[in-house]
Amino acid sequence: MQGMNGAMSLLQTLTNNDVEVCFTNPGTSEMHMVAAIGQTGGMRSILALFEGVCSGAADGYGRIAGKPACTLLHLGPGLSNASANLHNAYKANAPVINLIGDHATYHKKYDAPLNSDVIGLSHPISHWVRSVADAKSLPRDAADAVVAANVKPGQISTLIIPADCAWDESVDPVAAQSMPETPRAGEETIKKAAAMLRNGKPTVILMSNMGLSERALQFADQVSQHANAKVFCDTFTSRLPRGEGRCAVERLAYFAEQAMPQIEHAEQMILVGTKAPVGFFAYPGKASEFYPEGCDVHLLADVGEDAEQALEDLVAELGAQNVSLRKNPLSKPGLQTGEISPESVARAFAEFLPTDAVVVDESATAGFLTYPLTEHAEPHDWLSLTGGSIGYGLPASIGAAVARPEGKVVCLHGDGGAMYTIQALWTMAREQLDVCVVIFANRKYQILQIELARVGAQSMNKKTLDMLDLSNPDLDFVGLAQSMGVSAYRSTTADEFNQQFERAMKESGPVLIEAMLDVDVTGLG
C-alpha cells in the first residue's frame, strides 16, 4: 500500500482488529493521527474536554463491550491528566489501548517544554507499554497493543508514538490477529475446592471479575446450595449482572466492622477471580484483613483464568448440575412521597429503572440505599468505582452508552466527585448519549467526614470541617448541565424526583437531575 504514512497504517491496523472507538483529546504531536482518524471509515472519534474523561470513557466502554476502545492523548501531561481514571480501569481489569503522542524521535534530545518521561509515566497504569522506534514498526506495535489489551479479563496497553513515526512512510497495516485464549484453572484446584466443600466446615466463596458473569453466578448458586456455602462478591466490581432473573450474590461491605460479621464464621474461603479481602484503608488498632484468623484460603481461579469454566467444573465435580437455580423475582419497594431523602430517591430509582439498563455508581454515601433496593428490580448491569479514584462515574457513563446504544445508562453520582470530571456532560450532549445523571447533592464530602472520625482525627472545629464542605458558594448542577447542552432539573421533594426520574427513563438523550439532600449518614461508619 504505497504512500501510507504511519498514522494511516496504525488506524487501519486498529480497525482491522475490531477497535472502532477513539476517545480523544489530542495536541500538536497527534495531528497526523487526527487526520488519519478523519480518513478512516471504521473508527468513531469522540472528543472530550479533559483527558480524564477520555480514560474514564474507555474504562466504561471496555467493561460493557468486552473489548478495548482507544484513547488519543497528548504527551506526558495528557497521560498524567488521564491517569486517575486509568488507575480505576487498571483495577477493573478493563481493556483499554492508550495512544500517546510524543515528540519526534530526533527532537527529544532538545528537552522541549512538553518533553517528559512518557514511558515512566505509563508503567504504573499499564500492563503493557511500548515506545515506537520508527514508522515501519508502528503497525506491528499497534497489533501487539491490541492483543495485549485483549488478555482476559482485560489489560491496559499504552503505545507511545513519536510524531515522526506517524508522519513518515510506513508499511501495510496488520490484518486481524488471533486474540489470546483464556487459560483454564488447573484440575487440582478444582478437586481441592470440592474437597473443602465436602468437609463440613463453614465456607465462603468470594468472587469478582470473570467470576461475575451471569452464567458464573448460576454455577456459584448451585455450588452454594449443594455445599451450604455462602457466596459473596467484592465490594467494588467491574461489572455485576443484577435484578430479575439473575442469581443473587451478597456484596462484601466497605467497612471492616460491617464486613467481618458477614464472614466471621468462615473456616474456609474459596477465591474466584479475586484475592483475599483487605480493608480499603488502614485504621488505628484495626486489622487490615477482613477474614478470620486461621481461615484456610484457596484460590480456585486466578484473575486471569477462566473463572466461569472453573465454577462449571466445580459444579460437575460436586455433582450439583441438577440443583435448581434461585433466580431473583421482580419485586419493587414502592415509591415514597413528601420529603426527599436517600431512601425516596433509591425507591424511585428501583421503581422506574428500565430493563437492561447500565448503572454506573459513584453515589458514595448518599446513595447507600440504591444498591440493596434494586436487588429485585428489572435486570441490569452495575458498574462500581473499582480503584477508588473519584470522578469516574460521568466518563464511564459515556463509554457504557457508546458500547450499548440501545440501552439506558443511569449514573448515580455524589456532588463532590462529579466536579472532578464535570466536562463529561459536554461530551454526552455532543454525542446525544442516552444517559441520565442523578446528582446526590448534599454539599459536602460526606465520606471524608465519616473517615475523619474513623481514623481517630479528633479535630471537629470549623476550620477542619470547611475542608470537607462544598457550600459557600453552593454548586449549581442544573446550571452547569444546561451550560453544556444537557437538559437538567432540580428535585427538592420526593414527588418532584419521582416525576422527573420517571420521565427521564421514558425519554432518550442526556439529562441531569439534581436531588437536593440535606442528610447526615455518619451512622454508616
C-alpha positions as CSV (number, residue, x, y, z in Angstrom):
1,M,0.0,0.0,0.0
2,Q,2.4,2.7,-1.3
3,G,2.5,6.1,0.2
4,M,0.7,5.2,3.5
5,N,2.2,7.0,6.5
6,G,2.5,5.5,10.0
7,A,-0.7,7.1,11.3
8,M,-2.8,5.7,8.5
9,S,-1.4,2.2,8.8
10,L,-1.9,2.4,12.6
11,L,-5.5,3.3,12.3
12,Q,-6.2,0.7,9.7
13,T,-4.5,-1.9,11.9
14,L,-6.7,-1.0,14.8
15,T,-9.9,-1.2,12.8
16,N,-8.8,-4.5,11.2
17,N,-8.6,-5.8,14.8
18,D,-12.1,-4.6,15.9
19,V,-11.0,-1.4,17.7
20,E,-13.7,1.0,16.5
21,V,-14.0,3.8,19.0
22,C,-11.4,6.5,20.0
23,F,-11.9,8.9,22.9
24,T,-9.7,11.8,22.1
25,N,-8.1,15.0,23.4
26,P,-5.2,15.5,21.0
27,G,-2.4,18.1,20.6
28,T,0.2,19.0,18.0
29,S,2.1,15.8,18.2
30,E,-1.0,13.8,17.4
31,M,-2.2,15.8,14.3
32,H,-1.3,13.1,11.8
33,M,-3.3,10.6,13.9
34,V,-6.2,13.1,14.0
35,A,-6.0,13.3,10.2
36,A,-5.9,9.5,9.9
37,I,-8.9,9.1,12.1
38,G,-10.8,11.5,9.8
39,Q,-9.9,9.4,6.8
40,T,-10.6,6.0,8.4
41,G,-14.2,4.8,7.9
42,G,-14.2,2.3,10.7
43,M,-13.1,4.4,13.6
44,R,-15.6,6.6,15.6
45,S,-13.9,9.6,17.2
46,I,-15.4,11.1,20.4
47,L,-14.0,14.4,21.7
48,A,-13.6,15.0,25.4
49,L,-12.6,18.3,27.0
50,F,-10.3,16.6,29.5
51,E,-8.1,13.6,29.3
52,G,-9.6,12.1,32.5
53,V,-12.9,11.9,30.6
54,C,-11.2,10.0,27.7
55,S,-9.7,7.4,30.0
56,G,-12.9,7.0,32.1
57,A,-15.0,6.6,29.0
58,A,-12.6,4.0,27.7
59,D,-13.0,2.2,31.0
60,G,-16.8,2.2,30.8
61,Y,-16.7,1.1,27.2
62,G,-14.4,-1.8,27.9
63,R,-16.5,-3.1,30.8
64,I,-19.6,-3.2,28.7
65,A,-18.3,-4.0,25.2
66,G,-15.8,-6.6,26.5
67,K,-13.2,-5.2,24.0
68,P,-10.9,-2.2,24.0
69,A,-11.5,1.3,22.8
70,C,-8.5,3.6,22.4
71,T,-7.7,6.9,23.8
72,L,-5.6,9.6,22.0
73,L,-3.7,11.7,24.4
74,H,-1.1,14.5,24.2
75,L,2.4,13.6,25.5
76,G,3.2,13.0,29.2
77,P,1.0,15.7,30.7
78,G,-2.0,14.4,28.7
79,L,-1.3,10.9,30.0
80,S,-0.9,12.3,33.5
81,N,-4.3,14.0,33.3
82,A,-5.8,10.7,32.3
83,S,-4.0,8.6,34.9
84,A,-6.6,8.7,37.8
85,N,-9.3,7.1,35.7
86,L,-6.7,4.7,34.1
87,H,-6.0,3.7,37.6
88,N,-9.7,2.8,38.0
89,A,-9.6,0.9,34.7
90,Y,-6.5,-0.9,35.8
91,K,-8.2,-2.1,39.0
92,A,-11.3,-3.0,37.0
93,N,-9.2,-5.1,34.5
94,A,-10.9,-3.2,31.7
95,P,-9.4,-3.5,28.2
96,V,-8.0,-0.1,27.1
97,I,-5.5,1.0,24.4
98,N,-3.8,4.3,25.0
99,L,-2.2,6.1,22.0
100,I,0.2,8.7,23.5
101,G,1.8,11.1,21.1
102,D,5.4,12.1,21.8
103,H,8.0,14.5,20.3
104,A,9.6,13.3,17.1
105,T,12.5,10.9,17.8
106,Y,15.1,13.5,16.7
107,H,13.5,16.3,18.7
108,K,13.6,14.5,22.1
109,K,17.2,15.4,22.8
110,Y,16.4,19.1,22.9
111,D,14.2,18.7,26.0
112,A,11.4,21.0,24.8
113,P,8.9,22.3,27.4
114,L,6.4,19.5,26.9
115,N,9.1,16.8,27.0
116,S,8.8,14.2,29.8
117,D,9.4,10.6,30.7
118,V,6.3,9.2,29.0
119,I,7.5,5.6,29.4
120,G,8.0,6.2,33.2
121,L,4.5,7.8,33.5
122,S,2.9,4.9,31.6
123,H,4.1,1.9,33.6
124,P,2.0,2.5,36.9
125,I,-1.3,2.5,35.0
126,S,-0.4,0.0,32.2
127,H,0.0,-3.7,31.9
128,W,1.9,-3.3,28.6
129,V,4.0,-0.4,27.4
130,R,5.9,0.2,24.2
131,S,7.5,3.2,22.5
132,V,7.5,3.0,18.7
133,A,11.0,3.1,17.1
134,D,10.0,4.1,13.6
135,A,7.1,4.4,11.2
136,K,7.6,0.9,9.7
137,S,7.4,-0.7,13.2
138,L,4.1,1.2,14.1
139,P,1.5,-1.2,12.5
140,R,3.1,-4.3,14.2
141,D,3.4,-2.4,17.5
142,A,-0.3,-1.4,17.2
143,A,-1.4,-5.0,16.6
144,D,0.6,-6.2,19.6
145,A,-1.1,-3.5,21.7
146,V,-4.5,-4.8,20.7
147,V,-3.5,-8.4,21.5
148,A,-2.2,-7.3,24.9
149,A,-5.3,-5.3,25.8
150,N,-7.4,-8.4,25.0
151,V,-5.8,-10.6,27.6
152,K,-8.8,-11.6,29.7
153,P,-10.4,-10.1,31.7
154,G,-8.7,-7.1,30.2
155,Q,-5.5,-5.1,30.2
156,I,-4.3,-1.6,29.6
157,S,-1.9,-1.2,26.7
158,T,0.0,2.0,26.2
159,L,1.6,2.7,22.8
160,I,3.8,5.8,22.7
161,I,4.0,7.2,19.2
162,P,6.7,9.8,18.3
163,A,5.4,12.4,15.8
164,D,7.7,11.4,13.0
165,C,6.6,7.7,13.3
166,A,3.1,9.0,12.5
167,W,4.1,11.1,9.5
168,D,6.9,9.1,7.9
169,E,6.1,6.5,5.3
170,S,5.2,3.1,6.8
171,V,4.2,-0.4,5.7
172,D,1.0,-2.2,5.1
173,P,-1.5,-2.4,8.0
174,V,-1.6,-5.6,10.0
175,A,-4.6,-7.9,9.4
176,A,-6.9,-9.3,12.1
177,Q,-4.9,-11.1,14.8
178,S,-5.9,-14.1,16.9
179,M,-6.7,-12.9,20.4
180,P,-5.3,-14.7,23.5
181,E,-7.1,-17.7,24.8
182,T,-8.1,-17.6,28.5
183,P,-6.3,-20.3,30.5
184,R,-8.3,-22.7,32.5
185,A,-7.9,-23.3,36.2
186,G,-6.0,-26.5,37.0
187,E,-7.7,-29.8,37.7
188,E,-6.1,-30.0,41.1
189,T,-7.5,-26.6,42.2
190,I,-11.0,-27.8,41.2
191,K,-10.6,-31.1,43.2
192,K,-9.2,-29.3,46.3
193,A,-12.2,-26.8,46.3
194,A,-14.6,-29.7,46.0
195,A,-12.9,-31.5,48.9
196,M,-13.1,-28.3,51.0
197,L,-16.8,-28.0,50.2
198,R,-17.4,-31.6,51.3
199,N,-15.6,-31.5,54.7
200,G,-18.4,-29.8,56.5
201,K,-16.5,-26.7,57.6
202,P,-18.2,-23.3,57.3
203,T,-17.1,-22.0,53.8
204,V,-17.5,-18.7,51.9
205,I,-16.9,-18.2,48.2
206,L,-15.7,-14.7,47.2
207,M,-15.9,-13.8,43.5
208,S,-15.1,-11.0,41.1
209,N,-14.0,-10.2,37.5
210,M,-14.8,-13.2,35.3
211,G,-16.4,-14.9,38.2
212,L,-19.3,-12.5,38.0
213,S,-20.8,-13.3,34.6
214,E,-24.4,-14.3,34.6
215,R,-23.6,-17.9,34.0
216,A,-20.8,-17.9,36.6
217,L,-23.3,-16.6,39.2
218,Q,-25.6,-19.5,38.3
219,F,-22.9,-22.1,38.8
220,A,-22.0,-20.4,42.1
221,D,-25.6,-20.6,43.2
222,Q,-25.6,-24.4,42.5
223,V,-22.4,-24.8,44.5
224,S,-23.8,-22.7,47.3
225,Q,-27.0,-24.8,47.7
226,H,-25.3,-28.1,47.3
227,A,-22.5,-27.4,49.8
228,N,-24.2,-24.9,52.1
229,A,-21.6,-22.3,51.3
230,K,-22.2,-18.6,51.4
231,V,-21.4,-16.6,48.2
232,F,-20.1,-13.1,48.2
233,C,-18.7,-10.6,45.6
234,D,-16.1,-7.9,46.1
235,T,-17.3,-4.6,47.4
236,F,-16.4,-2.9,44.1
237,T,-16.7,-4.8,40.9
238,S,-16.1,-4.1,37.3
239,R,-19.5,-5.3,36.2
240,L,-22.2,-7.2,38.0
241,P,-25.4,-8.6,36.5
242,R,-28.3,-8.0,38.9
243,G,-32.1,-7.8,39.1
244,E,-34.9,-10.1,37.9
245,G,-33.9,-13.5,36.6
246,R,-30.3,-13.2,37.9
247,C,-28.9,-15.3,40.8
248,A,-28.1,-13.1,43.8
249,V,-24.7,-12.6,45.3
250,E,-24.1,-10.8,48.6
251,R,-21.7,-7.8,48.4
252,L,-18.9,-7.6,50.9
253,A,-19.4,-4.4,53.0
254,Y,-17.0,-1.5,52.7
255,F,-16.1,-1.0,56.3
256,A,-14.3,-3.8,58.3
257,E,-16.7,-3.7,61.2
258,Q,-19.6,-4.4,58.7
259,A,-17.7,-6.9,56.5
260,M,-16.2,-9.0,59.3
261,P,-19.6,-10.1,60.7
262,Q,-20.6,-11.2,57.2
263,I,-17.8,-13.8,57.1
264,E,-16.7,-14.2,60.8
265,H,-18.0,-17.8,60.8
266,A,-15.8,-18.9,57.9
267,E,-13.2,-21.5,58.5
268,Q,-12.6,-21.8,54.7
269,M,-12.6,-19.3,51.9
270,I,-12.6,-20.1,48.2
271,L,-11.5,-17.3,45.9
272,V,-12.8,-17.0,42.3
273,G,-11.3,-14.3,40.1
274,T,-10.2,-12.2,43.0
275,K,-7.9,-12.0,46.1
276,A,-8.5,-12.3,49.8
277,P,-10.3,-9.3,51.1
278,V,-8.5,-6.4,52.8
279,G,-9.5,-3.0,54.1
280,F,-9.7,-0.1,51.7
281,F,-7.6,1.8,54.2
282,A,-5.7,1.1,57.4
283,Y,-7.2,2.3,60.7
284,P,-5.5,2.7,64.1
285,G,-5.9,-0.5,66.1
286,K,-7.9,-2.4,63.4
287,A,-6.9,-5.4,61.3
288,S,-6.2,-4.9,57.6
289,E,-7.5,-8.3,56.7
290,F,-11.3,-8.8,56.5
291,Y,-11.3,-12.6,57.0
292,P,-10.9,-14.6,60.3
293,E,-7.5,-15.5,61.6
294,G,-6.7,-19.1,60.7
295,C,-9.2,-19.2,57.8
296,D,-8.0,-21.6,55.1
297,V,-7.9,-19.6,51.8
298,H,-7.9,-21.5,48.5
299,L,-7.6,-19.9,45.0
300,L,-10.0,-21.7,42.6
301,A,-9.3,-19.4,39.6
302,D,-6.9,-16.5,39.4
303,V,-8.0,-13.2,37.9
304,G,-6.6,-14.1,34.5
305,E,-8.1,-17.6,34.5
306,D,-11.5,-18.7,33.2
307,A,-13.5,-18.4,36.4
308,E,-16.8,-19.2,34.7
309,Q,-15.4,-22.5,33.4
310,A,-13.8,-23.2,36.8
311,L,-17.1,-22.9,38.5
312,E,-18.8,-25.1,35.9
313,D,-16.1,-27.7,36.5
314,L,-16.6,-27.4,40.3
315,V,-20.4,-28.0,39.8
316,A,-19.6,-31.1,37.8
317,E,-17.0,-32.3,40.4
318,L,-19.6,-31.9,43.2
319,G,-22.4,-33.5,41.1
320,A,-24.6,-30.3,41.6
321,Q,-25.7,-30.0,38.0
322,N,-29.4,-30.7,38.8
323,V,-29.7,-28.1,41.6
324,S,-32.5,-25.7,40.7
325,L,-31.4,-22.1,40.4
326,R,-32.6,-19.4,42.8
327,K,-33.3,-16.5,40.4
328,N,-34.5,-13.1,41.7
329,P,-38.2,-12.4,41.2
330,L,-39.3,-9.0,40.1
331,S,-40.2,-7.0,43.2
332,K,-40.1,-3.3,43.7
333,P,-40.1,-1.5,47.0
334,G,-42.7,1.2,46.0
335,L,-42.4,5.0,45.9
336,Q,-42.3,7.5,48.8
337,T,-43.8,10.9,48.6
338,G,-43.2,14.1,50.6
339,E,-39.7,14.9,51.8
340,I,-36.8,14.0,49.6
341,S,-34.3,11.6,51.1
342,P,-31.8,8.9,50.1
343,E,-34.5,6.4,50.6
344,S,-37.1,8.2,48.5
345,V,-34.5,8.6,45.6
346,A,-33.5,4.9,45.9
347,R,-37.1,3.8,45.8
348,A,-37.9,5.8,42.6
349,F,-34.7,4.5,41.1
350,A,-35.7,0.9,41.7
351,E,-39.3,1.6,40.6
352,F,-38.5,3.1,37.2
353,L,-35.1,1.6,36.2
354,P,-35.8,0.1,32.7
355,T,-34.9,-3.4,31.6
356,D,-31.2,-4.0,30.6
357,A,-30.0,-0.6,31.9
358,V,-26.4,0.0,32.9
359,V,-26.0,1.6,36.3
360,V,-22.7,3.5,36.9
361,D,-22.4,4.0,40.6
362,E,-20.3,6.7,42.2
363,S,-23.1,7.9,44.5
364,A,-20.8,7.5,47.6
365,T,-22.6,7.9,51.0
366,A,-25.9,9.5,50.0
367,G,-26.6,6.6,47.5
368,F,-26.2,3.9,50.1
369,L,-29.7,2.5,49.6
370,T,-29.7,2.4,45.8
371,Y,-27.9,-1.0,45.7
372,P,-30.0,-3.0,48.2
373,L,-33.3,-1.7,46.9
374,T,-32.6,-2.8,43.3
375,E,-31.8,-6.4,44.1
376,H,-35.1,-7.4,42.6
377,A,-35.5,-4.6,40.1
378,E,-35.5,-5.0,36.3
379,P,-32.4,-6.9,35.0
380,H,-29.4,-4.5,34.8
381,D,-25.6,-4.3,35.0
382,W,-23.9,-2.5,37.9
383,L,-20.5,-0.8,37.4
384,S,-18.5,0.2,40.5
385,L,-15.6,2.5,41.4
386,T,-13.0,-0.2,41.4
387,G,-9.9,1.9,42.0
388,G,-11.3,4.4,44.5
389,S,-10.2,7.4,42.4
390,I,-13.3,9.6,42.3
391,G,-14.5,11.2,39.1
392,Y,-15.0,8.0,37.1
393,G,-18.8,7.9,37.1
394,L,-19.6,10.6,34.4
395,P,-16.9,9.5,32.0
396,A,-17.6,5.8,32.4
397,S,-21.3,6.5,31.6
398,I,-20.1,7.9,28.3
399,G,-18.3,4.8,27.4
400,A,-21.1,2.5,28.6
401,A,-23.6,4.4,26.5
402,V,-21.4,4.2,23.4
403,A,-20.9,0.4,24.0
404,R,-24.6,-0.2,24.5
405,P,-26.5,2.5,22.5
406,E,-29.8,0.5,22.6
407,G,-30.0,0.7,26.4
408,K,-30.4,3.4,29.1
409,V,-27.4,4.3,31.3
410,V,-28.1,5.8,34.7
411,C,-25.2,7.5,36.5
412,L,-25.6,7.8,40.3
413,H,-23.1,10.4,41.4
414,G,-22.1,12.3,44.5
415,D,-21.7,16.1,44.0
416,G,-18.1,16.3,45.1
417,G,-16.9,13.5,42.8
418,A,-18.9,14.8,39.9
419,M,-16.9,18.1,39.9
420,Y,-13.7,16.1,39.1
421,T,-14.9,15.4,35.5
422,I,-17.9,17.6,35.0
423,Q,-16.7,18.3,31.4
424,A,-18.1,14.8,30.6
425,L,-21.6,16.4,30.4
426,W,-20.5,18.3,27.3
427,T,-19.5,15.1,25.5
428,M,-22.8,13.5,26.5
429,A,-24.6,16.4,24.8
430,R,-22.4,16.5,21.7
431,E,-22.9,12.7,21.1
432,Q,-26.6,12.7,22.3
433,L,-26.0,9.8,24.6
434,D,-28.9,8.2,26.4
435,V,-27.6,8.9,29.9
436,C,-29.5,10.0,33.0
437,V,-27.2,11.5,35.7
438,V,-28.6,11.7,39.2
439,I,-26.6,14.1,41.4
440,F,-26.9,13.4,45.2
441,A,-26.3,17.0,46.3
442,N,-25.5,17.0,50.0
443,R,-23.0,19.9,49.6
444,K,-20.2,18.0,51.4
445,Y,-17.5,15.3,51.1
446,Q,-19.6,13.2,53.5
447,I,-17.4,10.1,53.2
448,L,-14.4,12.2,54.4
449,Q,-16.4,13.4,57.4
450,I,-17.0,9.8,58.2
451,E,-13.4,8.9,57.7
452,L,-12.2,11.8,59.9
453,A,-13.8,10.2,62.8
454,R,-12.9,6.6,61.9
455,V,-9.1,7.3,61.7
456,G,-9.2,9.0,65.1
457,A,-8.5,12.5,63.9
458,Q,-10.5,14.3,66.6
459,S,-10.5,17.9,65.3
460,M,-14.1,18.8,64.5
461,N,-13.8,22.6,64.5
462,K,-15.0,24.8,61.7
463,K,-11.6,25.1,60.1
464,T,-11.3,21.4,59.8
465,L,-14.9,20.8,58.6
466,D,-14.6,23.6,56.0
467,M,-12.1,21.4,54.1
468,L,-14.8,18.9,53.6
469,D,-17.7,21.3,52.9
470,L,-18.9,22.1,49.4
471,S,-21.0,25.1,50.2
472,N,-20.1,28.8,50.2
473,P,-20.7,29.1,47.3
474,D,-23.2,26.3,46.5
475,L,-22.7,24.3,43.3
476,D,-25.5,24.7,40.7
477,F,-25.5,21.4,38.8
478,V,-28.6,22.4,36.8
479,G,-26.8,25.5,35.6
480,L,-23.6,23.6,34.9
481,A,-25.5,20.9,32.9
482,Q,-27.6,23.4,30.9
483,S,-24.4,25.4,30.0
484,M,-23.0,22.3,28.4
485,G,-26.2,21.3,26.5
486,V,-27.7,18.8,28.9
487,S,-31.3,19.1,30.0
488,A,-31.5,19.4,33.8
489,Y,-33.9,19.5,36.7
490,R,-33.7,20.1,40.4
491,S,-35.7,18.0,42.9
492,T,-36.5,19.4,46.3
493,T,-39.2,16.9,47.2
494,A,-39.7,13.2,46.7
495,D,-42.7,13.8,44.4
496,E,-40.6,16.0,42.1
497,F,-37.8,13.4,41.8
498,N,-40.4,10.6,41.2
499,Q,-41.8,12.6,38.3
500,Q,-38.5,13.7,36.8
501,F,-36.8,10.4,37.0
502,E,-39.8,8.5,35.5
503,R,-39.8,11.0,32.6
504,A,-36.1,10.6,32.1
505,M,-36.4,6.8,31.9
506,K,-39.0,7.1,29.2
507,E,-37.3,9.8,27.1
508,S,-33.9,9.4,25.2
509,G,-30.9,11.7,25.3
510,P,-28.8,13.1,28.1
511,V,-30.5,14.5,31.2
512,L,-29.3,15.5,34.7
513,I,-31.4,15.5,37.9
514,E,-30.0,17.3,41.0
515,A,-31.5,15.7,44.1
516,M,-31.2,18.3,46.9
517,L,-30.4,16.3,50.0
518,D,-29.6,17.6,53.5
519,V,-28.7,14.3,55.1
520,D,-26.3,13.1,57.8
521,V,-25.3,9.5,57.2
522,T,-22.4,9.3,59.6
523,G,-24.1,6.3,61.2
524,L,-22.9,4.2,58.2
525,G,-19.5,4.1,59.7
